[in-house]
Amino acid sequence: MELAGTSAIVTGGASGIGAASARALAKRGARCVLIDLNEELGEALASELGGLFVKADVADPEQVQVAVDAALEMAPLRAAVNAAGIGTPGRTVDRDGNPLPLEKFEKVIRVNLIGTFNCLRLAAAGMAKGDPVDADGSRGAIVNIASVAAFDGQIGQAAYSASKGGIIGLTLTTARDLSAQGVRVNTIAPGLIDTPIYGTGEQADAFKAKLGANVLFPHRLGTADELASMVVECITNDYMNGETIRVDGGIRMPPR
């Protein structure tokens, strides 16, 4: 899949994995539409990359459609990366015997799972409007970001693990659905990636070093750029489809 002269949508594009993915796609010649709620960071990165920023809730059909329409106006839409996500930890039943509030579970599912599918379906519909780019009938590629928590969910990650497991469950099904339109779908399950979620400073560095010691090899957190490299591979390799790939340094998460 050639990206020069195309447009791409990246959710959660203002920071972390989303921002790194947008930069990597822009280097390949794609003009990126960044979807996020952080206007300051989103506008700054969009300006840097020569793209556009759209403030949107990924689970809101009308708001996401605005981003899809903007991408289609710029150039043929050929790529989408669903990197937006949240994590709200909480045990199913806490130490005092109180159940996890259902609204907390629902919020994570809404953003991570429903939001991913909402953006996937709307981006795919936009891609389907374009002409095929090759003899195979290719029209685009979508990459979803799940997590190793889908397989190795830790204590307090019931909502997060369920949401990411749902994304993995969507992968082959949506790839099959979209084969008629020539749109490929893959999912990446990152391990411990060094993003702003861990904070900054000596205390944060010490915490990250402790986490990194559990990684099989190399003994550190992954970088957003390393993750973005796999995102680009899934988009540009025309034979990658319907697959979930762990990018985690070989880690298998302990219970806590």
C-alpha distance (Angstrom), angle and dihedral (degrees) to the residues before:
residue distance angle dihedral
M1 . . .
E2 3.78 . .
L3 3.81 111.8 .
A4 3.78 101.7 -172.1
G5 3.78 109.9 111.1
T6 3.82 94.1 13.9
S7 3.79 136.2 105.3
A8 3.79 128.3 -122.8
I9 3.80 134.9 -166.9
V10 3.81 120.5 -141.3
T11 3.79 120.2 -175.2
G12 3.77 117.8 -155.9
G13 3.78 81.9 24.1
A14 3.79 98.9 149.0
S15 3.80 96.3 78.2
G16 3.78 147.5 -3.7
I17 3.79 119.7 12.7
G18 3.79 92.3 -5.7
A19 3.79 93.9 54.1
A20 3.81 92.4 46.1
S21 3.80 90.0 49.7
A22 3.80 91.6 49.9
R23 3.79 91.1 51.4
A24 3.79 91.4 49.0
L25 3.79 92.4 49.7
A26 3.79 92.1 46.2
K27 3.82 89.5 54.4
R28 3.79 86.8 57.8
G29 3.80 90.6 54.7
A30 3.82 102.2 -96.7
R31 3.79 121.3 136.8
C32 3.78 106.9 -134.9
V33 3.77 130.8 -143.8
L34 3.79 107.0 -157.2
I35 3.80 119.0 -151.6
D36 3.79 116.3 -162.1
L37 3.79 142.9 122.4
N38 3.82 94.6 -123.3
E39 3.79 102.4 89.3
E40 3.81 97.0 -178.7
L41 3.80 96.2 54.2
G42 3.79 93.9 35.0
E43 3.80 95.1 52.4
A44 3.81 91.7 45.7
L45 3.80 94.3 52.0
A46 3.80 93.7 42.8
S47 3.80 89.3 53.3
E48 3.81 91.0 48.4
L49 3.80 92.4 51.1
G50 3.79 97.8 39.8
G51 3.79 91.5 -115.7
L52 3.79 137.2 111.1
F53 3.79 135.5 -94.1
V54 3.80 122.8 -143.9
K55 3.78 119.6 -173.7
A56 3.78 105.0 -140.7
D57 3.77 145.4 148.4
V58 3.81 103.1 -122.2
A59 3.81 91.2 -140.4
D60 3.82 93.0 54.6
P61 3.83 110.4 93.6
E62 3.81 96.4 -158.9
Q63 3.81 94.9 48.4
V64 3.80 93.5 47.8
Q65 3.80 91.6 46.6
V66 3.81 88.1 59.6
A67 3.81 88.3 59.4
V68 3.80 92.9 46.8
D69 3.80 91.4 50.2
A70 3.81 90.3 48.9
A71 3.80 91.0 52.0
L72 3.80 92.1 49.2
E73 3.79 90.7 51.1
M74 3.81 91.3 55.1
A75 3.79 99.0 47.1
P76 3.81 141.5 -42.2
L77 3.80 108.7 -50.8
R78 3.80 108.1 -121.8
A79 3.83 106.4 152.3
A80 3.78 140.2 39.7
V81 3.79 130.0 179.9
N82 3.80 118.9 -164.9
A83 3.80 102.9 -156.6
A84 3.82 101.4 141.9
G85 3.78 113.8 115.5
I86 3.78 146.4 136.8
G87 3.77 135.4 -152.3
T88 3.79 123.8 -152.5
P89 3.81 109.0 -179.6
G90 3.78 121.3 -146.8
R91 3.78 136.6 140.8
T92 3.79 117.9 -112.2
V93 3.79 86.4 -119.5
D94 3.80 116.9 12.0
R95 3.81 127.9 -137.8
D96 3.80 90.2 -90.7
G97 3.80 92.2 54.7
N98 3.80 96.2 -104.7
P99 3.82 117.9 140.3
L100 3.78 120.3 -125.1
P101 3.82 107.2 -90.9
L102 3.77 106.7 -104.2
E103 3.80 92.2 -136.2
K104 3.82 90.1 62.9
F105 3.80 90.8 53.7
E106 3.80 91.6 45.7
K107 3.83 93.0 50.8
V108 3.81 93.2 55.3
I109 3.81 91.6 46.4
R110 3.80 90.7 48.0
V111 3.79 95.5 52.8
N112 3.79 101.2 34.3
L113 3.79 104.0 35.0
I114 3.79 107.6 19.1
G115 3.81 90.0 37.8
T116 3.80 91.8 51.9
F117 3.79 93.2 49.2
N118 3.79 92.4 44.8
C119 3.81 91.8 54.2
L120 3.80 92.2 41.2
R121 3.80 94.4 53.5
L122 3.80 95.0 44.9
A123 3.80 94.4 44.9
A124 3.81 90.7 47.3
A125 3.80 90.7 51.3
G126 3.80 88.7 52.0
M127 3.81 91.6 49.6
A128 3.80 90.9 48.8
K129 3.82 89.5 62.4
G130 3.79 91.6 63.7
D131 3.77 129.2 84.9
P132 3.82 118.9 -100.3
V133 3.80 113.8 -94.7
D134 3.80 98.3 -149.9
A135 3.79 145.6 16.4
D136 3.81 90.2 -85.4
G137 3.79 91.0 62.8
S138 3.82 95.3 -114.2
R139 3.78 115.6 174.2
G140 3.79 105.0 164.6
A141 3.78 151.1 -37.3
I142 3.79 133.9 -120.3
V143 3.80 127.8 -158.3
N144 3.79 121.4 -164.5
I145 3.79 122.5 -162.5
A146 3.80 114.1 -137.1
S147 3.83 124.5 157.7
V148 3.78 141.1 -121.1
A149 3.81 83.0 -110.9
A150 3.81 84.9 80.5
F151 3.82 86.6 70.4
D152 3.82 103.5 22.6
G153 3.79 103.0 31.1
Q154 3.78 111.9 178.8
I155 3.77 130.5 -143.0
G156 3.80 108.9 -66.5
Q157 3.81 94.8 22.0
A158 3.80 101.3 99.3
A159 3.81 94.6 120.7
Y160 3.80 95.3 39.8
S161 3.80 94.2 46.0
A162 3.79 92.2 46.9
S163 3.80 91.6 50.8
K164 3.80 93.5 48.8
G165 3.79 92.1 43.7
G166 3.78 87.3 53.8
I167 3.80 90.5 55.1
I168 3.79 90.0 53.0
G169 3.79 88.9 49.4
L170 3.81 89.4 54.6
T171 3.78 94.6 52.8
L172 3.79 105.3 81.5
T173 3.80 93.4 30.4
T174 3.80 94.5 54.5
A175 3.81 90.9 41.4
R176 3.79 87.6 56.7
D177 3.81 92.0 44.5
L178 3.79 92.5 51.0
S179 3.79 98.2 42.8
A180 3.80 87.7 93.2
Q181 3.81 88.9 60.2
G182 3.81 94.9 44.3
V183 3.81 93.2 -114.4
R184 3.80 119.4 139.0
V185 3.83 123.9 -150.8
N186 3.80 127.0 -160.2
T187 3.79 134.0 165.0
I188 3.79 130.3 -145.5
A189 3.81 119.9 -154.7
P190 3.81 106.8 -158.3
G191 3.77 123.2 -158.4
L192 3.79 121.3 -154.3
I193 3.80 105.4 -20.9
D194 3.81 121.3 -177.7
T195 3.80 103.4 -119.7
P196 3.84 133.5 145.2
I197 3.82 89.4 -88.3
Y198 3.83 88.5 86.1
G199 3.80 94.3 55.0
T200 3.79 126.9 -137.7
G201 3.79 138.2 -86.7
E202 3.80 136.8 58.8
Q203 3.80 95.0 -53.9
A204 3.80 92.2 50.5
D205 3.81 91.3 46.6
A206 3.81 91.1 51.7
F207 3.80 91.0 49.3
K208 3.81 92.1 49.6
A209 3.80 91.1 48.6
K210 3.80 89.7 53.4
L211 3.79 91.3 50.1
G212 3.78 91.9 46.4
A213 3.79 91.9 55.5
N214 3.82 88.1 69.7
V215 3.81 92.9 58.1
L216 3.80 112.3 103.9
F217 3.82 94.6 -135.2
P218 2.93 137.3 15.0
H219 3.81 93.6 27.8
R220 3.78 96.7 -133.1
L221 3.77 143.8 71.0
G222 3.76 116.6 -77.2
T223 3.79 120.7 -111.4
A224 3.77 126.6 -118.3
D225 3.81 88.3 -121.3
E226 3.82 91.3 57.1
L227 3.78 89.1 52.6
A228 3.80 91.9 45.9
S229 3.81 89.4 53.9
M230 3.80 89.2 62.1
V231 3.80 90.6 46.1
V232 3.80 90.0 56.8
E233 3.82 91.3 46.4
C234 3.81 92.0 53.3
I235 3.79 90.3 50.7
T236 3.80 99.6 42.9
N237 3.81 99.4 38.1
D238 3.80 102.2 85.0
Y239 3.82 93.6 -159.0
M240 3.81 96.0 56.6
N241 3.78 108.7 101.2
G242 3.80 140.4 142.4
E243 3.79 93.4 6.8
T244 3.81 136.9 132.0
I245 3.79 114.2 -151.1
R246 3.80 125.7 -167.3
V247 3.81 113.1 -141.6
D248 3.78 99.9 -175.3
G249 3.80 114.4 117.0
G250 3.81 88.4 -106.1
I251 3.80 95.5 -65.3
R252 3.79 121.7 158.6
M253 3.77 108.2 -164.9
P254 3.82 118.4 -123.9
P255 3.82 119.5 -135.9
R256 3.81 91.0 -93.4
